[in-house]
Amino acid sequence: MHRNRSRSPMSSYHQQSSDRPKRDEGRGDGKFFRPTNHHRHQLGSAPLSSQVLSTRRELYERDFPLYKQPVEVGCFSLDSQRRFFNDSRQLRYYVEPDRCPNFDLRDGYKDRYVRRDENVKERLDHILRWIVANRSKLKSRASANSSCALDVDFVTWRGHLTKLLTTPYETREGWLLAVTRFNGTLYISEVETEAARQERENRAERNKEMMYWGYKFEQYTCADTASSSPDPRGVVNTNEAFCTVVQTRLTDHQLLFSGEVDCRDRDPGAPPPPACYVELKTSAEICTPKQRSNFHRFKLLKWWAQSFLPGVPRVVAGFKDHDGVVVSTETFLISKISQLIKNEDNCWKPTVCMNFCCDFLSYVKRIATEDSPSVVYLFSWEPRREVTYSVHRDSQYTFLPRWYIQEMTSSPESLHQH
């Protein structure tokens, strides 16, 4: 039996209770930060043979699971044509705005905006390119003689893990996650749901413009070098991206995942990545207690999950009026967000998010046992339902590209060529 109320952890690997000293806070040194009374996770209350996974919140109200300090093992860039580079050329530097910024987010929408083609499904391809270019860093110590095994259980995008963390509280959007086991590692790639496809294809013009606003805010607050200033007169090109690649461990699941990073602290004395990274967001101005409550319950959940996973310590939010003008900014420390929400009735809990994610990964390990790039286990979830799965062979869901499979099964001698 789990206690109904688990101790509410601070949302951080650094510090699980408010009275603990801030030793090692923000350092990517791979130390463990373990809540007291930590016990090994069990799969909800479901028997181990269960073929479905419940998303009922009360099953996940346990102690905060062990989450190792994320360590950046590499990074990559995507240029204006979406070409991959195994370097940090697209990394930008955060420049703090004035107290009353007055940024017009509509500027350039009509004439200086290059939009990434959302019809192109990239799946895990960019992460896989990074793995191929850096596989000598990742080779398993246990299989030093084999060319293929990675020293991780899961490879995925940070965004897919974010969806898992928020699942117990999500009431509108379901998801489909395709999983393939190859050389002992489980690869997780999202499949667009029919509802998401329809939403994308029938998106209202106002929604399209509001998506641009987020990118425009980055243009007002990011510089290309540590010593330069932002230039909001340029083109917003959403093909461009800088991505961190981090390794970490959630209980007994070794994770390698990548996520886009908006910018870094430009102070040369800032801590090493990922602790120097800054996430940028926009949100509607908060004018009423109801709006503040909704902001805490919905926006902060997604912001926390997205930044907590890779160890990004802060989010800078631009609050905008109805016309898309940023009137103020505020910095949210990820380690303090659970304190901000604790007075909200019936609000989300970091421990529920992390325990559900952990149990989902255990469930995937149990189900996805056949090691073959042509076999896909498709995990499916709709709000207020359980997670279920189906198995597909040589189907449209296959997502590991042939070049990657060939590269990862080639002889170790070829390693030095990359």
Salt bridges, closest charged atoms under 4 A:
ASP24 OD2 - ARG23 NH1 3.00
ASP24 OD1 - ARG27 NH1 3.27
ASP24 OD2 - LYS31 NZ 3.99
ASP29 OD2 - LYS31 NZ 3.15
GLU58 OE2 - ARG56 NE 2.88
GLU61 OE1 - LYS349 NZ 2.99
ASP63 OD1 - ARG3 NH2 2.91
ASP79 OD2 - ARG83 NE 2.73
ASP87 OD2 - ARG89 NH2 2.72
ASP104 OD1 - ARG106 NE 3.29
ASP107 OD2 - ARG112 NH2 2.72
ASP107 OD2 - LYS216 NZ 3.41
GLU118 OE1 - ARG203 NH1 3.00
GLU122 OE2 - ARG82 NE 2.73
GLU122 OE1 - ARG116 NH1 3.88
GLU122 OE2 - HIS126 NE2 3.32
ASP151 OD2 - ARG141 NH2 3.09
ASP153 OD2 - LYS365 NZ 3.37
GLU170 OE1 - LYS302 NZ 3.44
GLU190 OE1 - HIS160 ND1 3.76
GLU190 OE2 - LYS163 NZ 2.53
GLU192 OE1 - LYS121 NZ 3.58
GLU192 OE2 - ARG200 NE 2.75
GLU194 OE2 - ARG197 NH2 2.46
GLU199 OE2 - ARG203 NE 3.55
GLU201 OE1 - ARG197 NH1 2.60
GLU218 OE1 - ARG92 NH2 2.78
ASP231 OD1 - ARG233 NE 2.89
ASP252 OD2 - ARG40 NH2 3.34
ASP252 OD1 - HIS41 NE2 3.96
ASP252 OD1 - HIS253 NE2 3.74
ASP265 OD2 - ARG314 NH2 3.11
GLU279 OE2 - LYS281 NZ 3.59
GLU344 OE2 - HIS296 ND1 2.89
ASP359 OD1 - ARG62 NH2 3.10
GLU370 OE1 - ARG393 NH2 2.83
GLU407 OE2 - HIS418 NE2 2.52
